[in-house]
Amino acid sequence: MNIKPFEKKVWLATPTMHGEEIRYVTEAYETNWMSTVGENINEVERLTCEYVGCKYAVGLSAGTAALHLAMKLAGVKQGSKVFCTDMTFSATVNPVVYEGGIPVFIDSEAETWNMDPKALKKAFELYPDVKVVVVANLYGVPAKLDEIKAICDEHGAVLIEDAAESLGATYKGKQTGTYGKYTVISFNGNKIITGSSGGMLMTDDKEAADRARKWSTQSRENAPWYQHEEVGYNYRMSNVIAGVVRGQYKYLDEHIARKKAIYLRYKEGFKDLPVSMNPYIEDVMEPNFWLSCLLINEEAMAKQVRGENDALYLKEEGKTSPTEILEELAKYNAEGRPIWKPMHMQPIYRMNPFVTVAGDGRCQTNAYIDTGKVTDVGADIFNRGLCLPSDINMTPEEQDIIIEIIKGCF
């Protein structure tokens, strides 16, 4: 291919700033509200409630902090088993362990790449005493939230919705972040809108919101001195960070539209290749298209083997692999990434229970080497999939070049 490397790197996803953000940051600076109280925090909490449709929102230092407080609110304790999305970033799962809980991983399903309701039903048959379920909306695509919520309600389980990646996405016309009793969004630097960091805990339960707010400020009691009657955390959102988020909120719908245009341009560009994009159910859900992902058809997969820290692949005519595509993109100064490695395949969680539609078991890390087949849906997507450059700041011309680079791998 006669393509030159990009002079300026094309990233997976970077912040897209508009100028309005600095006004609110400056306001915090000039009024000296630089800590964890101030008008920016109040306004971001209000905007979140208004946009998402929840009653209460608590601004926190990170989405992970919000998930941790959600675990506490849901009653996760030492030894509590918690059903968790398997194919996700570890931040969805780690807060379970913070409280001494035991994650039980639920396999993905092919229609959305999210938690499989059938596997969740199976999990309740195997572990009927579980009372907390954590579901993530992967890459901005909603899970089958009504089915999952109905299963949780049937078993008297609390649903925690990790909407860190899906702010602005809708399921059956309703915003994600409204299906769980406790829900979480993230304002990390690569998210659909950003504060550089920060997160939000959302709920319709005022008492729960008040408790989370108290915990997030070191659990100070209403006393004239520093009175503490329970463990607290330094989790409150900064008024400076909130200023950035406040300035971003008005551009959320614009960001989603631009992300969708990237997704559709990839889909059109790849229409003659043996691949598919990360899927969603079109008449039921509208993703926020945070990241565009590619899945290579089974018949077009070149041989690929992954260890813990490295991968090997064979070059085969008419075939390719995620490793080859990612290496090729890197040559041209473009950033892609592997799909989230499923939690049941991670060394730290490899011995945790894992439930598929077929049953429960442990990950067989050498299954692909031995049999040529992966053992579950999440592992299959991880094996054949990758995240494409999805930066809003990427130009259509740059995206067209990326499409040509990927075509060249076949």
ROSE-904255 format. One line per 8 residues: their letters; for each residue z, x, y of C-alpha. Coordinates in steps of 0.25 Angstrom, whole numbers, plus 2048, in hexadecimal, padded with zeros to 3 digits. Example, Ala and Ser with C-alpha at 12.3 -4.5 7.8 and 13.67 -1.06 7.14 Angstrom:
<rs>
as> 81F:831:7EE; 81D:837:7FC
</rs>
This chain:
<rs>
mnikpfek> 800:800:800; 7FC:805:80E; 809:800:814; 812:809:81D; 821:808:81C; 827:800:827; 82C:808:833; 837:7FF:836
kvwlatpt> 83F:7FA:829; 83D:7EC:825; 84B:7E7:820; 850:7DD:816; 857:7D5:821; 85D:7DA:82E; 863:7D3:83A; 85A:7CC:844
mhgeeiry> 860:7CC:851; 85C:7C3:85D; 864:7C8:869; 86D:7BC:86B; 877:7C3:862; 87B:7CD:86C; 87F:7C3:876; 88A:7BE:86D
vteayetn> 88E:7CC:869; 88F:7D0:878; 897:7C3:87B; 8A1:7C7:871; 8A1:7D5:877; 8A2:7D1:885; 8AD:7C6:882; 8B5:7D0:879
wmstvgen> 8B5:7C7:86D; 8B1:7D2:864; 8BA:7CE:858; 8BB:7C3:84E; 8BC:7B8:858; 8B3:7B3:863; 8A8:7A9:867; 89D:7AF:85E
ineverlt> 8A5:7AD:851; 8A8:79E:855; 89A:79C:859; 894:7A2:84C; 89E:799:844; 899:78D:84B; 88A:791:84A; 88C:793:83B
ceyvgcky> 893:785:839; 888:77F:841; 87C:785:83A; 881:785:82C; 888:778:82C; 896:77C:828; 8A3:778:82F; 8AA:785:830
avglsagt> 8A5:794:831; 8AE:7A0:832; 8A7:7AD:837; 8AB:7B9:82F; 8A7:7C8:82E; 89E:7C6:822; 898:7BC:818; 8A0:7C4:80E
aalhlamk> 8AD:7C1:816; 8A9:7B3:816; 8A7:7B2:807; 8B4:7B9:805; 8BC:7AE:80D; 8B4:7A4:805; 8B9:7A9:7F8; 8C7:7A8:7FD
lagvkqgs> 8C5:79A:803; 8BF:796:7F5; 8CB:79B:7EE; 8C6:7A7:7E6; 8D1:7AF:7E1; 8D4:7BA:7D7; 8CD:7B7:7CA; 8C5:7AB:7CF
kvfctdmt> 8B7:7AA:7CA; 8AC:7A7:7D4; 89E:7A3:7D1; 894:7AC:7DA; 886:7AD:7DD; 881:7B9:7D4; 875:7BE:7DC; 87A:7C1:7EA
fsatvnpv> 880:7CC:7F3; 88E:7D0:7EE; 894:7CB:7FB; 893:7BD:7F5; 89C:7C1:7E9; 8A5:7CC:7EE; 8AF:7C2:7F5; 8B2:7BC:7E8
vyeggipv> 8B7:7C9:7E3; 8BF:7CB:7F0; 8C8:7BF:7EC; 8C9:7C4:7DE; 8BF:7BA:7D9; 8B5:7BC:7CD; 8A6:7BA:7D0; 89E:7B2:7C6
fidseaet> 890:7B4:7C8; 886:7A8:7C7; 877:7AC:7C5; 86C:7A8:7CE; 861:79E:7CC; 852:7A1:7CF; 84F:795:7D9; 858:79B:7E4
wnmdpkal> 85E:7A8:7DE; 86B:7A2:7E1; 877:79E:7D8; 872:796:7CD; 879:788:7CC; 876:787:7BD; 87D:795:7BB; 889:790:7C4
kkafelyp> 88B:784:7BB; 88B:78D:7AF; 895:796:7B6; 89F:78A:7B8; 89D:787:7A9; 8A2:795:7A6; 8AC:796:7B1; 8B1:788:7B5
dvkvvvva> 8BD:78C:7BD; 8B5:793:7C8; 8B7:78D:7D6; 8AF:795:7DF; 8A0:797:7E0; 898:7A1:7E9; 88A:79E:7EB; 880:7A7:7F4
nlygvpak> 873:7A3:7FA; 86B:7AF:7F7; 861:7B5:801; 863:7A8:80A; 85E:79E:7FE; 868:793:7FC; 86E:792:7EE; 86D:784:7E7
ldeikaic> 879:781:7EF; 87B:772:7EC; 87A:774:7DD; 884:780:7DE; 88E:778:7E7; 88D:76C:7DD; 891:775:7D2; 89C:77B:7DA
dehgavli> 8A1:76D:7DE; 8A1:768:7CF; 8AA:774:7CB; 8B3:773:7D8; 8AE:781:7DC; 8AE:786:7EA; 8A0:78A:7EF; 89F:796:7F8
edaaeslg> 891:798:7FE; 88C:7A6:801; 882:7A2:80C; 882:7B1:811; 873:7B2:810; 86F:7A3:812; 873:79F:820; 869:795:825
atykgkqt> 864:792:817; 864:783:812; 866:77C:805; 861:76D:805; 861:76D:814; 870:772:815; 874:780:81A; 879:78A:810
gtygkytv> 887:78E:813; 88B:77F:812; 88C:77D:803; 898:786:800; 8A6:782:803; 8A6:790:809; 89A:797:80E; 896:7A4:813
isfngnki> 88B:7AA:81C; 888:7B8:820; 884:7BF:82D; 881:7CC:827; 877:7D5:82E; 86C:7D1:824; 86E:7C2:824; 866:7B7:82A
itgssggm> 86E:7B8:837; 878:7C3:839; 884:7C8:841; 883:7D6:83A; 88E:7D1:832; 897:7C4:831; 897:7B8:828; 89C:7AA:828
lmtddkea> 8A5:7A1:81F; 8A1:792:820; 8A8:786:81B; 8AB:777:81E; 8BA:779:81B; 8C2:77C:828; 8CE:781:821; 8C6:78B:819
adrarkws> 8BF:790:826; 8CC:792:82D; 8D2:799:821; 8C5:7A3:820; 8C6:7A5:82F; 8D5:7A9:82E; 8D3:7B2:822; 8C7:7B9:82A
tqsrenap> 8D1:7BD:835; 8DC:7C3:82C; 8E3:7B6:829; 8EB:7B6:836; 8F4:7AB:837; 8F6:7A3:843; 902:7AA:848; 905:7B3:855
wyqheevg> 906:7BF:84C; 8FD:7C4:841; 901:7BB:836; 8FA:7BC:828; 8FD:7B3:81C; 8F1:7B6:814; 8E6:7C1:812; 8DC:7C1:81D
ynyrmsnv> 8CF:7C9:820; 8C8:7CF:82C; 8BB:7C6:829; 8B9:7BF:837; 8AB:7C0:83D; 8AB:7C9:84A; 8A7:7C2:857; 89D:7CD:859
iagvvrgq> 896:7CA:84C; 896:7BB:84E; 88F:7BE:85B; 883:7C3:853; 883:7B8:84A; 884:7AE:855; 878:7B4:85B; 870:7B3:84E
ykyldehi> 873:7A5:84A; 869:79E:853; 85E:7A7:84C; 862:7A3:83E; 857:799:83C; 84D:7A3:842; 851:7AD:838; 850:7A4:82C
arkkaiyl> 842:7A0:831; 83E:7AF:832; 844:7B2:824; 83C:7A6:81E; 82F:7AB:824; 832:7B9:81D; 835:7B2:810; 828:7AA:811
rykegfkd> 81F:7B6:815; 824:7BD:808; 822:7B1:800; 813:7B0:805; 811:7BF:804; 816:7BF:7F5; 80F:7B3:7F0; 805:7BB:7E8
lpvsmnpy> 810:7C4:7E2; 818:7C1:7D5; 824:7BF:7DD; 82D:7B4:7E3; 836:7B3:7EF; 845:7AF:7EF; 844:7A0:7EC; 84A:794:7F1
iedvmepn> 849:785:7EF; 83F:781:7FA; 843:772:7FB; 852:774:7FA; 855:781:802; 851:789:80E; 856:797:80D; 858:7A0:819
fwlsclli> 84F:7AA:813; 858:7B6:816; 852:7BF:80C; 844:7BE:805; 844:7C2:7F7; 83A:7C5:7EC; 83A:7C3:7DD; 830:7CA:7D5
neeamakq> 82A:7C1:7C9; 82F:7C5:7BC; 821:7C9:7B7; 81F:7D2:7C3; 82C:7DA:7C2; 82A:7E8:7BF; 835:7EF:7B7; 842:7F2:7BF
vrgendal> 84F:7F7:7BB; 85B:7F7:7C4; 868:7FF:7C2; 874:7FE:7CB; 86F:806:7D6; 860:808:7D4; 854:802:7CE; 847:807:7C6
ylkeegkt> 83A:7FF:7C4; 82C:801:7BF; 820:800:7C7; 817:7F6:7C0; 809:7F1:7C4; 80A:7E3:7CA; 819:7E3:7C9; 824:7E7:7D1
spteilee> 834:7E7:7D2; 83E:7E5:7DD; 841:7F3:7DD; 833:7F7:7DF; 831:7EE:7EB; 83E:7F2:7F2; 83A:801:7F0; 82C:7FE:7F6
lakynaeg> 832:7F6:802; 83B:802:805; 830:80B:805; 82A:803:810; 837:802:818; 83A:7F4:814; 847:7EF:80E; 848:7E5:802
rpiwkpmh> 854:7E4:7F9; 857:7E0:7EB; 85C:7D2:7E8; 86B:7D1:7E8; 86F:7D7:7DA; 877:7CB:7D3; 886:7CD:7D3; 887:7CC:7C4
mqpiyrmn> 87E:7D9:7C4; 887:7E1:7CD; 890:7EB:7C7; 89D:7E5:7CE; 89A:7D7:7C9; 893:7DA:7BC; 89E:7D6:7B3; 8A1:7C9:7BA
pfvtvagd> 89C:7BC:7B4; 88E:7B8:7B7; 888:7AA:7B4; 879:7A6:7B1; 873:799:7AD; 873:79F:79F; 882:7A3:79F; 88B:7AD:7A4
grcqtnay> 88B:7BC:7A1; 88B:7CA:7A7; 87F:7D1:7AD; 877:7DA:7A4; 873:7E5:7AD; 869:7EB:7A3; 863:7DD:79F; 856:7E0:7A7
idtgkvtd> 854:7EE:7A1; 857:7E9:793; 84F:7DC:793; 846:7DC:79F; 84C:7CF:7A3; 858:7CC:7AD; 863:7C3:7A8; 865:7B9:7B3
vgadifnr> 85F:7B4:7C0; 866:7BC:7CA; 863:7C9:7C2; 854:7C5:7C1; 853:7C3:7D0; 85A:7D0:7D3; 850:7D7:7C9; 843:7D1:7CF
glclpsdi> 847:7CE:7DE; 849:7D5:7EB; 84C:7D2:7FA; 840:7D4:803; 841:7D9:812; 845:7CC:819; 848:7D1:827; 845:7C7:832
nmtpeeqd> 841:7D3:83A; 836:7D6:830; 828:7D3:836; 81E:7CB:82E; 815:7D8:82E; 820:7E0:828; 823:7D5:81D; 814:7D5:81A
iiieiikg> 815:7E4:817; 821:7E1:80E; 819:7D7:806; 80E:7E1:804; 818:7EC:800; 81D:7E2:7F5; 810:7DE:7F1; 80C:7EC:7EF
cf> 818:7ED:7E5; 810:7E4:7DB
</rs>
